[in-house]
Amino acid sequence: MKLKEVTEGKVRIFVPDPKEYMIEGKFDPSWAPVFYNPKMTFNRDLSVIVVSLLKPKIILDALSATGIRGIRYYVESWKSEQLILNDKNSTATSLIQINVKNNGIENAKIYNKDANVLLYEIKSEYIDIDPFGSPVPFILSSINATIRNGIVAFTATDLSPLEGSSRTSCRRKYDAINYKLSSSKELGLRILIGKIIREAAMLEKTVYPLFSFYADYYYRLFVRVESGARKADENINKNLKYFGECPRCGFQTFVDENCKIKCPICGENFIIIGPLYIGPLHNMEFLKRMIDIYNNFNYLSSFNRIQKLLNVIEKEAKYKSVFYNISKLASKLKVSAIPPIDSILECLGDASKSHFAPTGIRTDKGYEEIIRCVKNL
Ligand code: SAM
């Protein structure tokens, strides 16, 4: 395999030379013998900031590929007592050996196992699950492998089931009814969290989101795992519900049951999806700590983008409701000229933009007030 050295953050990593894996002038990282996707730098950059606050004694990067993620945590976030890197592809683990050495890391443990085997053999305080597509096959094993109220970080790139485009796949993988709705970008993340809560409950554990976001073509989610059947029950009873959108007038609400409910505004039958998680998408205290320290990471190539994302998330996190997609709402209401988002925010007074969609607004004000601002501007 011909290698190329690349710099990401503060590390230098050997990756398969993209020139060797071009087909018709195009490079797709999944064609290379070991996976490295420069488009995921933003995901890794933000994760470096999260891990620098968590300072876990043990870090397990369960699907490592080149090892870049775990190596960056060790070099840029925090020198953990143990760094464990794993991949079931033996070409990947040979490359991890080289990359670990190249970055002066002496004490990393490298495994060449199926992640689901390894996760039932060892325990860790921080576990990274960054798979191809859905993280579902690794939810139970990773939650089971955490110790001391540990953290699991999940990447999900299978947006098509989560956002309701592939409904049967969502039913199969996430055991949730789904439809493509106006705010599916956020609802997909909530379906993923709902699934993780149900899986954790089987182990008499539960999870609470620490920080989460949508970017490009994936969700990234950090959850804290806590033990106890009662906590698991409480989280399910309080935070697992369904979501309804009225196909006629666009009214949105969380609902208790997956049954036919009529829209209180216009009487049309709701489209109901779920079960999904209805609680906060971030731990506010942790978010505040991220905002306090992200300036220490101004060397990151995606620093400006991180700054923008954290600023929007900080504002939107205070609202409990799902965001309203103004362009979809305006089209349902047959409002041809969509008012500028800033004017709608000003009209509502207490509202923010949403990182989930450029035409998204988040507010806890009622539907009627939103409509008034969309129609009268
Ligand atoms: N985390 C890496 C990064 O940030 O660059 C990318 C990981 S890549 C998306 C997924 C990796 O998981 C691949 O290297 C693949 O070989 C590995 N993999 C897939 N299924 C696995 C399994 N069941 N156990 C262990 N490794 C697996």
Boltz pocket constraint, residues with backbone or C-beta under 6 A from the ligand:
constraints:
  - pocket:
      binder: B
      contacts: [[A, 34], [A, 35], [A, 36], [A, 37], [A, 40], [A, 44], [A, 62], [A, 63], [A, 64], [A, 65], [A, 66], [A, 68], [A, 69], [A, 86], [A, 87], [A, 88], [A, 89], [A, 92], [A, 113], [A, 114], [A, 115], [A, 116], [A, 130], [A, 131], [A, 132]]
      max_distance: 6.0
